[in-house]
């Protein structure tokens, strides 16, 4: 914590970024590259998950406060009260928010994200505030660049809806954690993905089930609906079952030690008004 700003900034790792090209068609096996480009576009459009934290937030984190969020509200007590000296992997968590705040709170922080633009937001905060961040451009399902037992904590806010299968994510998280390490993860309640999104139904205040869980944009949407998503530059999403989201962590070897639900502060879907659609878990790798 006593390093100079210049010394800490010198620890930044540069990331070489590929050309931004939107594919003409979406193939299921190429979801990663499609979503990579979509998130680059969203970051450039200043979406809420791509707005770097301000200097006041970093100053507060430097006092030891863990301000990073898994859901809209604060972390539950006891989940990560002190980050000082921990090796933390912010998984699929770029955007200039969680990673810089954890680094300011004293963690040795690595951020891995598929989006070069999201990582650029982390770099922006790190350079502005003299923070040491390791930035890695890659796929959350493949952490082979990290050795076994590399981290004390994996911080994984809502992002696994962008991969078709979450099992590889949980397996890799388990592998890279120290025995006794923790995985803090969040995801949407699968109920979010069930309803028909016809604007006419929304205007009438009606929730009509249309999709079964597990949900997948490429499998469940019509060609016209997929084309509209491409036109809007939106990422493809996948609504996983609770058996995969929570049971999958247990299947990978984790022990579930905490469960948290949170409300959507700005409801996007009607279902958001009736139940807390954010879910977070605290899972431990047995010592």
N, C-alpha and C positions, 0 to 999 in steps of 0.2 A: 504493500500500500504506500510505501514511502518513495517509490520510483518517481523520477522526474517525468513531466509530461512528454518531453522529447524522447526519453528512453522508452516509455510505454508505447508511444506512437510508432517507434521504429520496429516494434514487434508485429505490426500489421502484416498480413500475408496478402500479396496481390493475387487476383484471380483473372486468368485470361478467359474472355467471353466469346462464344460463337456468334455468328451472324444471326440476326433476327429474321426468320422467314416463316410465314404462316403457311402450313400445308394446304393444298387445294382440297384435300379430302381427309377425313379422319379414319385411320385404321386402328382397331382396338390394340394391336401390338405396339402402336406408336403413340399411345396415350401420354407417355412421359414427355416426349418432345412437343406434342401439341400443347399440353398444359404448361410446359416451360415457356413457350412463346406467349401463351395467353396471360400468364402471370407477369411476364415482362411488360406486356401492354397495360395491365391493370396498375402496375407500379408506376409507370410513366403517367397514367391518368390520375395519380394521387388518390388511390383508394384508401379506405381507413386503415388497412393493415400495412400501408406503405408510407405512413407519415412518421418520420423520425421523431423521437421524444425530444423535448426541449432541454435547455441547460438546467432548468429548475429541477426536472425529474432526475437528471444525472447527479446534481448536487445532493438531493435527498438520498439517492441510492448510495452515495459515497459516505453517508452517515451510518450505513449498515442496513438500511431498509431494503427488503426484497420486494420490489414493485412490479416485477415481471408478472404477467397474467396468463393463465390458462383459459379463463372464461372472462366475461365482462367485469365481474367483481374481483375482489382481492383473493389471493390464495387462502385456503383454510388454514387456521392456526396449526402449527406442527408439521406442515408439509415441507416447507423450506424457509424456516425462520431466519437462518443465517447462511449466507453463501461464501463467507470469507474462507479462502484457501481451498475451495472445492474445484475439482475438474468437472465442468459442466458442458454437455453437448446440447445446444439448441437445435433441435432436429426439425427441418422444414419450417424454420422459424425466422426467416429473414424479414427485413422491413424496417430496421433501425429502431426497434422497440425492446423486445425481451433481451436479446444478446447484450446490447450496450448497458442496460440497467443491471444485469447480473455481473458484468465485468466491473462496473462502477461499485457494486456492492462487495467486490473483492474476490470474485470467482475467476479462475483461469478458464476462459470461455471460448468455445468453438461454435461457430454457426455454420450449419450445412443447409443449403437451399438449392432447389432446382433453378430458381430464377436469378439471373445475373443482376437484374435491376433491383430485386429485393436485397441482394447482398451489397449492392452499391449504396443503399440507404444505411446499412450497418457501417460501411466504411466511412460514409459521410459523418456519422455521429462520432465514430472512433477518432477520426482526424480532428474534428472540431473540439473534442473533449480530452484528447490525449489518452485514449483507452487502448489497451492491448486486446485485440480480437483476432482470432484465427478464423479466416473465412474460407469455406470450402464449397465448391460448386458441384452438386451431384444429386443422386437419387436417394431418397430416404430408405429405399429397400435394399441398398447396397452400401454398407459401411466398411467394405473390405480395406479401405485406406487406413482404418483405425485398428490397432492391435486389440486382442482380447483384454478385457479388464482395464480399459483406458480411462474410464470416467466414473465419478462418484454419483453423477446424476444425469439423466437424459430429460430435457425439458421439451415437451412435444405438444405445443398448442394446436388447436384444430387445423388439421391439414391432411389426415389420412383419407379424407373423402376424395382426394385427387388420385388415388391409386386403386386399381381393381381388386387387389388382394392385400389385406393388412397382415397376414401371417408372416411374410418375410420381414416386415417392419418390426414386429414384436420379437422375432428370433434374433435379429441383428441388435436390437436394443439390449436384449438379455446378454448377448455375447460381449458387447463392449463395456458393460458395467462391471465394476468391482463387485465381488461378493459383499452383500450388505448394501449395495447401491440401490438407488431408487429411480423409478420411471414415473414422471409426472406427465400424464397425457390427457388430452381432452378431445371430444368429438361430439357430433350432433346426435341427439336422440333419433333413432331411425324413423320415428313418426313424422319427422320433417319431410321425408321423401315420398310419403304414401299418397298425398292428395293431388288431385287434378289441379293444374295451375292455370286453367282457363280464366282469363280476366273477368269474364262475365259472371262466373261463379264467385269470384272474389268480391266483385261489386255487390252481389246479393248476400254476402256474408255466409256462403255455403262451403262446407268442407266435404268434398266427394272423393272417397277412396278410388284411386285409379291404378296405383302401382304397388306391386308386391315387393317385400324385402327378401333378399338383398336386391337393391335397386342399382341400375347402371344406365347412364345417359345413352351410350351407344346401342344398348339392347332394348330400352323401353321407349325412347323417343322416336317419333316419325322422322322421315327424311327432311320434311319441311321444318320440323322443330329443331333438328340438328343444324340445318342450314341457318336458321335464325340465330342459334347460339354462336355459330361461326361468324356471322355478320356482326354480332355484338362483341365479338372477341372474348367470349366467356370460356372459362375452363370447363372441361368435362368432369362430372362428379359421379360418385358412387356411394350409395347408402348402404353401409354394412349392417349386418345383424348384430344384436347385443352378444350373441354367442361368439361372433368373430371379434368384436371390439373388446369385450371383457373376458369371455371364456378363452379367446385367443391368447390373451396375456398369460392366463393360467396355464394353457397348453405349452407355452414357450418356457415355462418354469417359474413365472412370477407368483408371488403371494399378494393378493389384493389387501392392502392395509388401510385404504381410505376411499370414500366415494362422495362425490359432491355434485349437486345440480344447481344450475343458475338460469335466470331468465334472460331472454333477448330484450335489451333495453329499447331497441328500435325494431319492433316486429316487422318482419318481411313477409311472413306467411300468416294466415289466419290461425294456424295451430299454435304459433308463438304466443298468442293471447291467452291460451288455456292451460299450458303446462310449461315448465322450465325445459327448454329444448337443448341447453348445453349440459353435457355430462363430463365430469373429470374424475380420474382415478389416480390414486397413489399406490404404486406397486413396488414390491421389494424383491430383489434378487437374494435368495437365502445365503447367509454367511457361511 
